[in-house]
């Protein structure tokens, strides 16, 4: 395990798993949200996100969590491990609300500084986005899971118990 791709919808636990896996293996962790946003919730251009994502892909070791599905093909080609957190949308919505309250007024560890959590109209729009894209986003991940390259170890985890079990089986000498 040298290059790990972690995907799943918002609130699925990608950042938590990436951090735990990074602590256990010593692999560096990269969060797509830190690439997606600049401080102040300013979204980077698609070209800049593509370039920064490509830079991570070229590294020898990484745990890369998050979306930007237009770069999935390159990430899958470089990854040796693919972890899909396929948890129910209701749980994901709850987790997004929970973290909005927990980190209200502060930036989460997986976001750039200057991107404080908030609970406002944009939060509600984000919840609607999660609901609206629950099928289309999942379909892209099903295609990767069902037709992975031969070199890719695929793991689909559907609940916290499976995540804990996966972490318990991971060695501490990935690098």
N, C-alpha and C positions, 0 to 999 in steps of 0.2 A: 504494500500500500504506500504509494508515493504521491499520487495525484488523485484527489477525491473530489468528485462533483456531487454536491448536495442540492437537490431541488425539491420543490413542493410549493403549494400556494401560500399566500401571506398567512401568518399565524400557525403554520404547520410545525414549527419548532426547528427550522433550519439553522438559525443562528445559535440556538442553545446546543444543538447537536454538534455543529462545527466547533464551537468553543470547547466542549467536552472532549471531542475527538482530538483537537489540537493539543489540549493539555495532556492527554494520554499518550499521544504519539510523538509530540514535539514538532509536528508539521506546522508550517505557517498557515494562518487562517486569513482568507480574503472574503470580505462581505460585498456582495453586489451593490447593496444600498450605499456603501461608501464610494462606489464608482458612479452610481446613478445620480447622486446629489452632491452639490457643493454646500458649504455652510449657508444657512438661511433657507433651506429647502429649494435651492435653485437647481433645476434639472440641467444636467450636462447635455450637450448636443449628442445625437446618435453617433456621429463620427468619433467624438471624443470617448464615448462609452465603448465603442468598438475597439478603438486603439488601446485603451486602458485594459480592457478585458483580454485582448490579444497579448499584451505584455505579461499578464498573469499566466495565461496559457503556456507561454514560452519558458516559464520557470521550471526547474527540475522537480521541485517539491511544492505541493500546495493542497490545501482544503479550500475549495471555492464554493461558497453557498450563495444561492440566489438565482434570479431569472436572467433576463435579457436573452430571450429564446432565439433571437436571430444569430446568436453566437453558440448555440448548443452544439451544432455539428462539429465545430472546431474543438469545443471543450470535451465532447465525447471522444473525439479522435485522440486527444492528449491524455485523458483520464484513464486510470486503471481500475477505479472503483466508482460506481454510480449508485447513489443512495437517493431514493425517492420517498419522501414523507407524504404518504397518501392518506391523510386523516380527514374525517368528515368535516364538511363545510361549517356545520353548526359549531363544532369545537374551535375551528379556526376563527370564526367571527367572535366567539367568546374570548379567545386568547388575545385578539387584536384590541378588544375593548379593555381587557384586563391590563395589557401593557400600556395602553393610553392613560389609564388611571395611575398605574405604578410609576411611570416615568413622566407624568404630567409636568411640563415646564422644564424638563431636562432631556438631554440627548441620550438615547439608548447606546449601549456599547457598540452595536453594529451599524451605527449611523455616524456621519461626520459631526464634529462639534458644531454647535450653532443650528442644529436641527431638533429643537425641543419637541417632545410629544405634546399634543394638544387634543382637546376634545371640542370640536366645533363642526361647522357644516362640511369642511373637508374630510373630517373623520367619517361622517355619515356617507359622503360620496365614496370614500375608500371602501366602506362596508358594502355599499351597493356594487362597486367594481368587483369585489370578491365574489359576491353572489352571482353577478352576471357572467363572470368568466369561469365559473366553477367547472363547466364541461369542456370548453374550448382549451383552456390551459391544461387540463388533465389529458385530453386527447393527444397532445404533443408528447407528453411523458409516456403514455401507453405505447406510442410508436417506438420510442427509444427502448423501453423495456422489452417489447415483443421482438425487436430486431436489433439486438446489440452487436457491436463488433466482437469478434472472437476474443480479443484481449481484455474485454471489459467485464469485471465482476459486478453483477447487478443485485441490488438489495431494495426491495419494496417493503417499507415499514408502515404499518397502519395504526399503531397505537403506542402509548408510552411504554408498555411492557416490552414490545418488540424492540423499541429504541434501547431500552436498558439492557436487554439480552444481547443486542448487537454490540453495544459498548463493552459488555463484560467479556466478549469473545475476542476483542481487538487487543493485539499485543502492544507492548510499550516501546517497541524498537522499530517503528515504521521507517525511520530515516537511516 
